[in-house]
Amino acid sequence: MNALDLSWRRGRLELTQFLRSRESVVFTMAFPVIMILIFSSIFDWDLAPGVTFTQYFVSGMIATGLMTVGFQALAIQIPIERERGVLKRLRGTPMPPWAYFAGKVVLVAVIAAAETLLLVAVAVLFFGLRLPAAPGHWWTLAWVSVLGVTACTLCGIAFSSVPRSARGATAVVTPVALVLQFTSGVFVEFTRLPEWMQQVAAVFPLKWMCQGLRAVFLPDSFAALEPAGSWELGRVALVLGAWCVVGLALCLRTFRWSLDR
């Protein structure tokens, strides 16, 4: 069996297990949708003529969805599998170790794409979201999403070694995700945040994912309202690419197959 077939088989198994867990499906898929329904209903004013709050908010929700499925879900799920001995048993099978991670990548890629499509569909149908017309904006959506979800996935795998137990994983991971959301301009306009908070957020991927996605859904004139006065797409790519490298290095350094290693 070649690497592609093995990756897909492992990915299908991961997807099947994910879909059988109603809690995981509801939390991962429904949370961003619920947030956009609530916030877009409450904040129903225009940020500028013809630009609704939803037009701004959808970029943060897509980025949050990518972080949820890539970072938060894996950082919680892997410690559970580790404590139950699943990882140790897999390590003792003829299956190459990389196949386990390939399965997680397939799971994240499929769920992230489905979640993004669902969010955009809800925003278009219920809140009049205007989709980008220029092909370049769709290309930006694609590469920001791919780099962002890759960085989040690698960081999620690396962070899965932080919780000491499966029971404590949610308590450790969820506050980190929430703090990043509030400091990265997901729920409010980024420039309304204190300057020190903006500087802290700029260290982490979520802020740059939101900024890159704002370049997709907002008019070009809104770039002047960013802290640097532009979308800084080159820097977005650089920071997200750097986090992919950092995340991979942390995975190789910290990942544990069992509790005693």
N, C-alpha and C positions, 0 to 999 in steps of 0.2 A: 504494500500500500504506500503510495507516494505521500509527500508532505501535505499537499493540498487536500487530498481525500481525507487524510487523518485529521487535519484541522477542521474540515467541514463536519465530519462525523462527531468530533468532540464538541463543536459548536452547536450542532443540533441537540446533543444531549443536554448541554447547558441551557439552551432555549426551552427544552421540554421541562426541565426542572424548574426554571424560572416561571413558566406559565402555569405550572401546577401550584405554585405558591401564591395564593390570592393576595396575601399581605404585601409581597414584593411587587406584584403587578400594580396594585392600587397605589402604593407609596411611590413607586418609580414613575409610573405613567400618569397617574391622576394628579399628583401634587402640583406640577407646573400648570396644568390645565385649570385646576381649582383656583390657583393664585391669579391667573390671568382673568378668570371669570369674576373674581371678587374685586380685584384692583381696577380693572377696566370698567366695572359697573359703578364703583364708588367715584373714581377720578375720571369723569366723563367729559372733561373740558378739553379745549384745544390748547396745545403749547404754542401754536402759531397758526395763522390762517390756513386751514386745510390740513393741519398736522395734529392728530389726536394724541392723547396720552398713550393709547394702545400702540400707536406707531413707534413710540419710544420704548414702552414697556416690553414689547414682544422680544426685543433683542436680549434683554436681561433674562427673560424667561427661557428662551432657547438656550442661552449660555448656562443657566441654572440647571436645565434639564440634562445637558451634556455632562455637567459636573456631578449631578445626582447619580446618573447611570454609570459614569466612569469612575469617579472618586468615591463617593459616599457608599454606593451599593457594594462595591468590591471591598472597601475597607471594613465593612460590616460582615459581608458574607464569608470572606476567606477565613477570618478567625473562627467562625462557627464550624466551617469544614475542618479546620485544623484541630479544634478541640474534640470534634467527633471522630477524629482519626482518619478522615477521608483522604487527606493529603498524604499521610504516612502510608496508607494502603496503596494509593496511586503510585507513590514513589517506589514501591516494591514490585510493581508490575512491569512487564516488558515495554509498556508505553513510554516513549521518550519524554523527559520532563517538559520540553518546550510545548508538547501537545496540550498540556493542561492550560498553559497561558494562551495558546492559540485559540482554544475553546472560549476562554474569557473574552478575547478580542472579538471573536465572531459574535458572541452574546452582546457585548457593548455596542458594536457597530450596528447590529440589526435593531436593537431597542432604541438607540440614539436616533437613527433615521426615522423609525416609526413615531417616536415621541415628537420629533421636530415637525413632521408632517401633520400630526394631530394638533399641535399648538397653532401652527399657521392656519390650518383649516378652521379651527374654532375662532381665531382672531378675524379671519376673513368673513366667515358666515355671520358672526354675532356682533362684531365691533367695527366692521368696515375697514379692516387693514388693507392698505394699498400695497400690492406686491411690486417689487422693483421691475422696471421695464428694460433696463440696460443689461446686456449679457455680462458685462464686467461685474455688475453687482451680484449676479448669481455665482460667478466664479469666486468672488470674495466670500460669499456665504459658504461655498464648498471648502475652500482651503482653511478658512478660520475654524470651521466646524471640525475638519479632520485633524488639524494641529491641536485644537483645543481638547477634543475628546481623547486624543492620543496622550497628551500631557496629563490629563485627569486620570486616565486608566493606569498609566505607569505610576503616578503618585498614589493612587488608590491601592495598588498592589504593594507598594513600598510601605504605606502607612498602615497596612493590615498587620504589620508586626508590632505596632505600638500598643494596642489593647492587650491587657494581660489575660483576658478571658473572653469567651464568646458573649457572656452576659453583660460585660462592660463595654462591648464594642460600640453599641449604639450611643451610650452615654459619652464616650470619648470622641466619636467621629461627628455626630450631629452638631454639637456646638461649634466645631471648627467650620463646618459647612455654612451654618447660619451666620457666623461672624463674617465670613468671606462675602456672603450675599449682601449683608447690610453695608459693608464697607466698599463694595465694588460698583455701586450705582445700579443695583438690580431693582430696588424698590423706590428709589428717589433719584432725581437727576444727580449725576456724579459731581457736578460743579457746586452743588448745594452742600456737599459734605465738607467738614473742616479740612483745612489744607494738610494737617498732619495725618488725617485718616486717608486722604487721597494718596499721600506718599507711601503709607504702609500698604495700601491696596495695590499699588503699582509694582510691588515685589512679587505678587502672586498672579497666576494665570487668569483667574476669573475676570479681573478688571479689564484685561486686554482682550479677552473673548467678547465681553460686552461692547467694548469700544469698536472692535472690528465689525461686529454685527450691527452696530448703530450706523456704520457707513453703508450698510446694505439697505436698511429700512427707512432712514431719515434723508431728507433733502441735503444736497451738498452744502447748502448755506449753513446748516447746523454744525458743520465741522469747526467753524469759527468759535463756537461755544465750548469746545473741548479745552482742557487746561493748556494744551500746547498750541491751540488755534488751528489744528488740522486733525485728520483721522489717524495720522501716523501709521499707516498700514505696514510700512517697512519695519517699524519698531514692533508692531504687533506680531509680525511673522518672526522677528528675531527673538523676542521674549518667549513666545510659545515654543519655538524650536529649542531654545535653551532649556526650557522646563522639560521638554521631551528627553534631552540628554541627561539632565539632572535626575529625572524620575527613573530612567533606565539604570543609571549608576547606583541610585539608592536601592532599586529592586535587587540588583546583583549583590549588593553589600548586605542588605538586611533581611531578605526573604527567608522564612523558616518553614520547613515542611512539617515539623512537629513541635510540640511545646517544649521539648527538652533540647532543642537545637536553635 
